[in-house]
Amino acid sequence: MITALKVFFSALLVWMCYMVISTSINSNLFKEWHFLGSIPWMRATLWDFYANVTAIFLWVCYKEKSIALRITWLLLLVALGSIATCAYVLIQLFSLKPGEGLNEFFSKQNG
């Protein structure tokens, strides 16, 4: 199961990087911000995004003891969204020792 999750989140990370880079090349978010902000679904999507960041950040706060790492990951989650989420999940997956599984993945705190 852990190997499958590593493959899945690696593929998701690559896909999200591709999507963000290709979209950024074709469309400037800062030039279109006023238009996008006028669309109700865009506002709902942003609220949804920050609700997800909050949920993921609570897990990060549980996992990480260092306040500096917590703040760093909060900034990365807000700035990079699912790219940072995938990176954090992959770091946690690759940090597991042989024989550790999902229980340790979700509950083991980092030093």
C-alpha positions in Angstrom: 0.0 0.0 0.0 2.8 2.5 0.9 4.5 1.9 -2.5 1.2 2.5 -4.3 0.8 5.8 -2.4 4.3 6.8 -3.3 3.6 6.2 -7.0 0.2 7.9 -6.8 1.4 11.1 -5.0 4.5 11.3 -7.2 2.3 11.1 -10.3 0.0 13.7 -8.8 2.9 16.0 -8.0 4.2 15.8 -11.5 0.7 16.4 -13.0 0.1 19.4 -10.8 3.5 20.9 -11.6 2.7 20.4 -15.3 -0.7 22.0 -15.0 0.5 25.0 -13.0 3.5 25.7 -15.3 1.5 25.2 -18.5 -1.4 27.3 -17.3 1.0 30.1 -16.1 2.7 30.2 -19.5 -0.7 30.6 -21.2 -2.5 32.8 -18.7 -1.3 35.5 -16.2 -3.3 35.0 -13.0 -2.5 38.6 -11.8 -3.8 40.2 -15.0 -7.0 38.2 -14.8 -7.5 38.4 -11.1 -10.3 41.0 -11.2 -12.3 39.0 -13.7 -11.8 35.8 -11.9 -12.7 37.4 -8.6 -16.1 38.4 -10.1 -17.0 34.8 -10.7 -19.0 33.3 -7.8 -17.5 29.8 -8.4 -14.0 31.2 -8.3 -14.7 32.7 -4.8 -16.2 29.4 -3.7 -13.1 27.6 -5.0 -10.8 29.9 -3.0 -12.8 29.3 0.2 -12.7 25.5 -0.6 -8.9 25.7 -1.1 -8.3 27.5 2.2 -10.5 25.1 4.1 -8.4 22.3 2.7 -5.2 24.1 3.6 -6.5 24.5 7.1 -7.3 20.8 7.4 -3.9 19.7 6.0 -2.1 22.3 8.1 -3.6 20.9 11.3 -2.1 17.5 10.4 1.2 19.2 9.7 1.0 20.9 13.2 0.5 17.5 14.7 3.3 15.9 12.8 5.9 18.7 13.1 7.3 19.8 16.5 9.3 22.7 15.2 7.4 26.0 14.9 9.7 27.0 12.1 8.7 23.9 10.0 5.1 24.5 10.8 5.3 28.1 9.5 7.3 27.1 6.5 4.8 24.4 5.6 1.9 26.8 6.1 3.5 29.3 3.6 4.2 26.5 1.1 0.6 25.2 1.4 -0.9 28.6 0.8 1.5 29.5 -2.0 1.7 26.2 -3.8 -1.5 24.3 -2.8 -1.6 20.7 -3.9 2.0 20.8 -5.1 3.1 21.4 -1.5 0.6 18.9 -0.2 1.9 16.2 -2.5 5.5 17.1 -1.5 4.7 16.9 2.2 2.8 13.6 1.8 5.8 12.2 -0.2 8.3 13.3 2.5 6.2 11.5 5.1 5.9 8.4 3.0 9.6 8.2 2.2 10.4 8.8 5.9 8.6 5.6 7.0 10.9 2.9 8.2 10.6 -0.7 6.7 7.6 -2.3 8.2 5.8 0.9 9.1 2.4 1.5 7.5 -0.5 3.8 7.4 -0.9 4.0 11.2 2.6 5.4 11.5 2.1 7.6 8.4 -0.8 9.4 10.0 0.2 9.3 13.6 4.0 9.3 14.0 5.3 12.7 15.0 8.5 14.0 13.4 11.5 14.7 15.6 
